[in-house]
Amino acid sequence: MTIKALIIAEAANPEWVSVPLVGWSLANALRKVTHVHLVTQVRNREAILKFGLVEGRDFTAIDAEAIARPMSRLTTALIGRRGVGWTTGTAIFALSYYYFEWLLWRRFGAAIKRGEYDIVHRVTPLSPTTPSIIASKCQRAGVPFVVGPLNGGVPWPKGFDTARRKEREWLSYVRGAYRLLPGYKSTLKSAAALLIGSRDTLLQTPAAFHYKCVYIPENAIDPDKFSSGLVANSGRSLRACFIGRLVPYKGPDILLEALEPLLREGSIHLDILGDGPMMPALRDFIATKGLTASVTLHGWVDHRGLQDIMVKSQLLTFPSIREFGGGVVLEAMALGLVPVIVDYGGPAELVNSETGVKVPIGHRNDIIANFRQAVSELCREPQHIPVMSQKAKTRVQALFTWDVKAAQVVKVYDWVLRTQSGKPSFFQ
């Protein structure tokens, strides 16, 4: 029996990155293995039409802009001018999402009650702080409601309160208040399954609901987009890259300080791909320390152009201290780059000891020292890199492609529909 799934992905866009790309990629992969009708926000319509889907048959675009547009403008204004961070933006979005689901139920509620769909699955929003007001309605209609992958809220590690303030994450101090939002408890009670994208999110979920939680990390890769082979390293020095926004929690300044001796002596070349408020300070550091020959600041690079630069490196050096998912780590591993990361948050759940190097979380100076040591050892013994490189590619192909993830999600569908006995488990 082919399962008929109504996939809710308010953010789903094949031309964007981050959450919209996750929403689109999972929904599109599910189309290959089951019958899917995608429901998304109207802002994604044109990109989905260009991809070849037919509106009405394959997807429905809900126009919630009457609320979403002013909320988006408010978020932009607050983040850009009032000194608030990502957590505040997520909270504001949760208010507009209620309106999106209200419109969605007006459009699909009758069909759900008639049993035209076997499963209703909300893929995005990914944040566990955003409740669903239709979860209980689906339960009453006898249609299982699946939520996730849910991810977010990785605690700020000790010793990084300065970075937290620089990120203007004032609301993160009272983040737990989201449990008081309308629909939060009913979402947990009514959902047939909760797809959990990280261990931290599982810890945030009340223990009473762990029996319905299935661990599936949120990120994956499209093998067709990350299929190039690494460029052979003909020089004596290694090449590493950093990819991400140039903001405090990503740690580009930490990386430069850690690699400074290696960059100075010519043991490694560093490509920094990304832009952000830290760019002037990084540029000054590079000039002051005389590292201009060993560091290339690429600025912002379109996602489609990342691969051409990444394949020139052997290492992904990514000392982010508060990363939820870590999609860039999977993209690097898919190409065969060996990740050197901080053992905390999402990246730490993607990398094991055979596929990369995990530096212990600690205070800033500890991370700098341990990162320097880890990369120094790889510079001295580069023969280990090809072995880890191949194992990284193998791990991604086995566990972290969108097709693999879609197959995992369908097994969850089978479980909640009781055609499979026993809750599925994909990661030991």
C-alpha positions in Angstrom: 0.0 0.0 0.0 1.3 3.4 -1.0 1.0 5.8 1.9 -0.7 9.1 1.1 1.1 11.8 3.0 0.2 15.4 3.5 3.6 17.1 4.0 3.5 20.5 5.7 6.7 22.4 5.1 6.0 26.1 5.5 9.6 26.6 4.5 10.4 24.5 1.4 12.4 26.0 -1.4 14.9 24.3 -3.8 16.7 27.6 -4.5 17.4 28.6 -0.9 19.6 27.1 1.8 19.2 26.3 5.5 15.7 25.4 6.8 13.9 26.0 3.4 16.4 23.6 1.7 15.8 21.0 4.4 12.0 21.3 4.0 12.2 21.0 0.3 14.8 18.2 0.1 13.0 15.9 2.5 9.6 16.5 0.9 11.0 15.9 -2.6 12.8 12.7 -1.5 9.6 11.4 0.0 7.9 11.9 -3.3 10.1 9.1 -4.7 8.9 6.5 -2.1 5.3 7.4 -1.3 2.4 9.6 -2.5 3.1 13.2 -1.3 1.1 16.4 -1.4 3.3 19.3 -0.2 1.7 22.3 1.5 4.0 25.3 1.7 4.0 29.1 2.0 3.2 31.1 -1.2 6.7 32.7 -1.3 8.0 29.3 -2.4 5.6 28.8 -5.3 7.7 30.1 -8.2 10.8 28.0 -7.3 8.7 24.9 -6.9 6.9 25.5 -10.2 10.3 25.9 -11.9 11.3 22.6 -10.4 8.5 21.0 -12.4 5.8 20.3 -9.8 2.2 21.0 -10.7 0.2 23.3 -8.3 -3.0 21.6 -7.1 -1.8 18.2 -8.0 1.6 18.0 -6.4 1.6 20.9 -4.0 -0.5 23.8 -2.6 0.9 27.2 -1.8 -0.8 28.9 1.2 -0.9 32.7 1.1 -0.3 33.7 4.7 1.5 36.9 3.8 -1.1 39.1 5.5 0.5 38.1 8.8 3.9 36.6 7.7 5.1 39.7 5.8 4.7 42.2 8.6 6.1 39.7 11.1 9.1 39.2 8.8 9.6 43.0 8.6 9.4 43.2 12.4 12.0 40.5 12.8 14.3 42.1 10.4 13.9 45.5 12.1 14.5 44.1 15.6 17.5 42.0 14.6 19.0 44.7 12.5 18.3 47.8 14.6 17.2 46.9 18.1 19.9 44.4 19.1 18.1 41.1 19.4 19.2 37.7 18.1 18.0 34.6 16.4 15.9 33.3 19.4 13.7 36.4 19.3 13.2 36.0 15.5 12.1 32.4 16.1 9.6 33.5 18.7 8.1 36.1 16.4 7.8 33.6 13.6 5.9 31.2 15.9 3.1 33.8 16.1 2.8 34.0 12.3 2.9 30.3 12.0 -0.4 29.9 13.9 -2.0 31.8 11.0 -0.4 29.6 8.4 -1.8 26.5 10.1 -5.2 28.1 10.5 -5.4 28.7 6.8 -4.1 25.2 6.1 -6.8 23.6 8.1 -9.5 25.7 6.3 -8.1 24.3 3.1 -7.4 20.7 4.0 -9.4 20.0 7.2 -12.3 18.4 5.5 -10.1 16.2 3.3 -8.2 15.1 6.4 -11.4 14.2 8.2 -12.6 12.2 5.2 -9.5 10.1 5.4 -8.0 11.3 2.1 -4.5 11.2 3.7 -3.0 8.4 5.8 -0.4 10.6 7.4 0.0 14.3 8.1 3.6 15.2 8.6 4.9 18.7 9.6 8.5 18.9 8.4 9.1 22.6 9.0 9.3 24.7 11.2 12.2 22.7 12.6 12.2 24.5 15.9 10.8 22.5 18.9 9.5 25.8 20.2 6.9 26.2 17.5 3.7 24.3 18.4 1.1 23.0 15.9 -2.6 23.9 16.4 -3.8 21.1 14.0 -2.0 18.2 15.7 -5.0 17.6 18.0 -7.5 18.0 15.2 -5.7 15.3 13.2 -5.7 13.0 16.2 -9.4 13.5 16.6 -9.9 12.8 12.9 -8.0 9.5 13.3 -5.1 10.5 11.1 -1.6 10.2 12.6 0.3 13.5 12.9 4.1 13.3 12.7 6.3 16.2 13.6 10.0 16.8 12.7 12.8 16.6 12.5 12.8 18.9 15.4 16.1 20.6 16.3 17.3 23.8 18.1 18.1 25.2 21.5 21.6 23.8 21.9 22.6 25.3 25.3 25.3 28.0 25.2 28.5 26.3 26.5 30.1 27.6 29.7 32.6 30.3 29.1 31.0 31.8 26.0 28.7 34.3 27.6 30.5 37.1 25.8 29.8 35.5 22.4 26.2 35.0 23.5 25.9 38.8 24.2 27.6 39.6 20.9 24.9 37.5 19.2 22.3 39.5 21.1 20.6 36.3 22.3 18.9 38.0 25.2 15.7 35.9 24.9 17.8 32.7 25.1 18.0 33.3 28.9 14.2 32.7 29.2 13.9 30.4 26.2 12.0 27.7 28.2 9.0 30.0 28.3 8.0 28.5 24.9 6.4 25.7 26.8 3.6 28.1 27.8 2.7 28.8 24.1 -0.8 27.7 23.0 -0.6 24.3 21.5 2.7 23.2 22.9 1.4 20.5 25.2 -1.3 19.3 22.9 1.3 19.0 20.1 3.3 16.6 22.2 0.2 14.7 23.3 -1.4 14.4 20.0 1.6 13.6 17.8 1.9 10.0 16.8 5.7 10.4 16.4 8.3 13.0 17.1 11.3 13.0 14.8 14.1 14.3 16.9 17.1 15.9 15.1 19.6 16.1 17.9 20.4 14.6 21.3 20.0 18.1 22.8 16.4 18.3 21.5 15.6 14.9 23.0 16.8 16.2 26.4 14.5 19.2 26.0 11.5 16.9 25.3 9.6 15.8 28.4 10.5 12.2 29.3 6.8 11.2 29.2 6.9 11.5 25.4 10.2 9.8 24.7 8.4 6.6 23.7 7.2 8.3 20.6 10.6 10.0 19.7 12.7 8.7 16.8 16.2 10.1 16.4 16.9 11.3 12.8 19.4 14.1 12.3 17.8 16.9 10.3 20.5 17.4 7.6 21.4 15.3 4.6 23.0 15.9 1.2 22.1 15.5 -2.4 24.8 13.2 -3.9 24.4 14.8 -7.3 25.3 18.2 -5.9 28.3 17.0 -3.9 30.0 14.5 -6.1 33.2 16.1 -7.3 36.5 14.4 -6.4 39.1 16.3 -4.3 41.8 18.0 -6.3 45.1 16.2 -5.7 47.3 18.1 -3.3 50.6 18.6 -5.1 52.2 20.9 -2.5 53.9 20.2 0.7 51.3 22.1 2.8 47.8 21.1 3.6 44.7 23.2 2.6 41.8 23.7 4.9 38.5 25.6 4.6 36.0 27.3 6.9 32.5 27.8 5.7 29.8 29.8 7.5 28.6 33.2 8.6 31.3 35.3 10.2 29.7 35.6 13.6 31.1 34.9 17.1 29.5 31.4 17.7 30.9 30.1 14.4 34.4 30.8 15.7 36.3 32.1 12.7 38.5 34.2 15.0 39.1 31.1 17.2 40.3 29.3 14.0 42.7 32.0 12.9 44.3 32.2 16.4 44.5 28.4 16.5 46.2 28.1 13.1 48.3 31.2 13.2 51.7 29.3 13.8 50.9 26.8 11.1 49.8 29.5 8.7 52.9 31.5 9.4 55.3 28.6 8.7 53.4 27.6 5.6 52.2 24.2 6.9 48.6 25.0 5.8 46.6 27.3 3.7 43.2 28.4 4.9 40.2 29.4 2.7 37.4 31.3 4.6 34.1 31.2 2.8 31.4 33.4 4.2 30.6 37.0 5.2 29.3 38.7 8.3 30.0 41.3 10.9 33.4 39.8 11.9 34.9 40.3 8.5 36.7 43.6 9.2 38.2 42.2 12.4 39.4 39.0 10.7 40.9 41.0 7.8 42.8 43.2 10.3 44.0 40.2 12.2 45.3 38.6 9.0 47.1 41.7 8.0 48.6 42.5 11.4 49.9 38.9 11.8 51.3 38.8 8.3 49.1 36.0 7.1 47.8 37.4 3.8 49.7 34.8 1.8 48.3 31.9 3.8 44.6 32.9 4.2 42.1 33.7 1.5 38.9 35.6 2.5 36.4 34.7 -0.2 33.5 36.5 1.2 30.0 35.2 0.5 29.9 32.4 -2.0 26.8 31.1 -3.7 25.9 27.6 -2.5 26.3 26.3 -6.1 29.9 27.5 -6.2 31.0 26.2 -2.8 32.0 22.7 -4.2 34.5 24.1 -6.6 36.5 25.8 -3.8 35.9 23.0 -1.2 37.5 20.3 -3.3 40.8 22.1 -3.2 41.0 21.4 0.6 41.7 18.3 2.5 40.2 19.5 5.8 37.1 21.3 7.0 38.2 23.3 10.0 35.0 24.4 11.8 35.2 25.4 15.4 31.6 26.4 15.9 30.6 26.2 19.5 26.8 26.2 19.1 25.7 24.5 15.9 22.3 22.9 15.7 22.5 20.8 12.6 25.8 21.1 10.8 24.8 20.6 7.2 28.1 22.0 6.0 29.9 19.2 7.8 28.0 16.6 5.8 28.6 18.4 2.6 32.3 18.5 3.3 32.4 14.8 4.3 30.5 13.9 1.1 33.3 15.4 -0.9 35.9 13.6 1.2 37.1 16.5 3.4 38.1 15.4 6.9 36.2 17.6 9.4 38.0 19.0 12.5 35.2 20.2 14.8 34.3 21.0 18.3 32.8 18.1 20.2 29.5 19.8 20.9 26.1 20.3 19.2 25.0 19.0 15.9 28.4 18.4 14.1 29.5 16.1 17.0 26.6 13.8 16.2 27.6 13.5 12.5 31.3 12.8 12.9 32.9 9.8 14.6 36.5 9.0 15.4 37.1 7.3 12.1 35.8 10.1 9.9 37.2 13.2 11.6 38.6 14.8 14.6 36.5 16.2 17.5 38.1 18.7 19.8 36.8 18.8 23.3 34.5 21.7 24.2 36.0 24.1 26.8 36.9 27.7 27.3 38.0 29.7 24.4 41.8 29.3 25.0 41.3 25.5 25.5 39.6 25.2 22.1 42.4 27.2 20.5 45.1 25.1 22.0 43.3 21.8 21.2 42.4 22.8 17.7 46.0 23.8 17.0 47.2 20.5 18.3 44.7 18.5 16.2 45.6 20.2 13.0 49.3 20.2 13.7 49.1 16.4 14.1 47.4 16.1 10.7 50.0 18.3 9.1 52.8 16.1 10.6 51.1 12.8 9.7 49.0 13.6 6.5 49.0 9.9 5.6 45.9 9.4 7.9 43.9 11.9 5.9 43.0 9.7 2.8 41.8 6.9 5.1 39.5 9.2 7.1 38.4 10.9 3.8 37.1 7.7 2.3 35.4 6.7 5.5 33.7 10.1 5.7 32.3 9.7 2.2 31.1 6.1 3.0 29.4 7.3 6.2 27.5 10.0 4.4 26.4 7.7 1.6 25.2 5.1 4.1 23.3 7.4 6.6 23.0 11.0 5.4 21.6 11.3 1.9 18.0 12.6 1.4 17.0 9.3 -0.2 18.2 7.4 2.9 16.4 9.8 5.2 13.2 9.5 3.2 13.3 5.7 3.6 13.8 6.2 7.3 10.8 8.5 7.6 8.6 6.0 5.7 9.6 3.3 8.2 8.3 5.7 10.9 5.1 6.1 8.9 4.7 2.3 8.8 5.3 2.2 12.6 2.6 4.7 13.4 0.2 3.1 11.0 1.0 -0.2 12.7 2.2 -2.0 9.6 5.6 -2.4 11.3 6.0 -3.6 14.8 8.5 -1.9 17.1 9.7 1.6 17.0 12.4 2.0 14.3 16.0 2.9 15.3 18.6 4.0 12.7 21.5 5.1 14.8 23.1 2.9 17.5 
